[in-house]
C-alpha cells in the first residue's frame, strides 16, 4: 500500500480516537500551546495561510505536512476541514514514520 493511503488511514483512526485538533484557530492554539505533534495543511490551500502555519510550526518545532489535498484530508476524517493537528504521540509517531519511509523511496 502506498504511504499516502496509509497516512490517510492513520488520520481516520486518530479522528475516531478523538486525537485531532480541527480547524484553523484551534490548530494555531495547539501549536502555540505545544500540544500539537503534527500539523496537516492542504497543498491546495491559500499561500498566506500556508506561510502562517508553516512558520508557526517551524518556530514551535512541530512537524508540518502539506502533501495531501483538501479533499483527501476531508475524506480521511469524515468532516469538511482542511487544517488539523494530531495531538497524540502514538499517532504522530506513526505519521512521522510513514513520512520518513515516503521520503526514502
C-alpha positions in Angstrom: 0.0 0.0 0.0 1.3 3.4 -0.8 2.4 5.7 2.1 -0.1 8.4 1.3 -3.0 6.0 1.7 -1.6 4.7 5.0 -1.3 8.3 6.2 -4.9 8.9 5.3 -5.9 5.7 7.3 -4.0 6.9 10.3 -5.8 10.2 10.2 -9.1 8.4 10.1 -8.1 6.3 13.2 -6.9 9.4 15.0 -10.3 11.1 14.3 -12.2 8.1 15.7 -10.0 8.1 18.7 -10.7 11.9 19.2 -7.0 12.8 19.0 -7.3 15.6 16.4 -7.5 19.3 16.7 -9.7 20.6 13.9 -9.8 24.0 12.2 -7.5 26.9 11.8 -8.0 28.7 15.2 -7.8 25.6 17.4 -4.8 24.3 15.4 -2.9 27.6 15.9 -3.6 27.5 19.6 -2.5 23.8 19.8 0.8 24.7 18.0 1.4 27.6 20.4 0.5 25.6 23.5 2.8 22.8 22.2 0.1 20.2 22.3 0.2 19.7 18.5 2.6 17.0 17.4 1.9 17.0 13.6 0.1 19.7 11.6 -1.6 19.0 8.3 -2.2 21.7 5.8 -3.7 21.1 2.3 -1.3 21.5 -0.6 -4.1 23.3 -2.5 -4.6 25.8 0.4 -4.0 29.5 0.3 -0.5 30.9 0.2 -0.8 33.3 3.1 -2.3 30.6 5.4 0.3 28.2 4.3 3.1 30.6 5.3 1.4 31.3 8.7 1.0 27.6 9.6 4.4 26.7 8.2 6.2 29.5 10.1 4.4 28.7 13.4 5.1 25.0 13.0 8.8 25.7 12.4 9.1 28.1 15.3 7.5 25.7 17.7 9.3 22.7 16.2 6.1 20.9 15.1 6.1 18.6 12.1 4.4 20.3 9.2 2.9 18.2 6.4 1.4 19.7 3.2 1.4 16.6 1.0 -2.4 16.0 1.0 -5.1 17.9 -0.8 -8.1 19.5 0.9 -10.4 16.7 -0.4 -8.0 13.9 0.9 -7.9 15.5 4.4 -11.7 16.0 4.5 -12.4 12.4 3.3 -9.9 10.9 5.7 -11.5 12.4 8.8 -15.1 12.5 7.5 -15.5 16.2 8.1 -15.1 19.3 5.9 -11.9 20.6 7.5 -8.6 21.4 5.8 -6.3 22.3 8.6 -5.8 20.0 11.5 -3.2 18.8 14.1 -2.6 15.4 15.7 -2.3 15.8 19.5 -1.5 12.1 20.3 2.2 11.0 20.5 1.5 7.5 19.1 -0.4 8.7 16.0 2.2 11.4 15.5 5.0 8.8 15.7 3.3 6.6 13.0 2.7 9.6 10.7 6.4 10.7 11.1 7.5 7.1 10.4 5.4 7.0 7.2 6.7 10.3 6.1 10.3 9.2 6.5 9.6 6.0 4.5 7.9 8.0 1.8 11.0 10.3 1.6 13.4 7.4 1.4 11.6 5.9 -1.6 
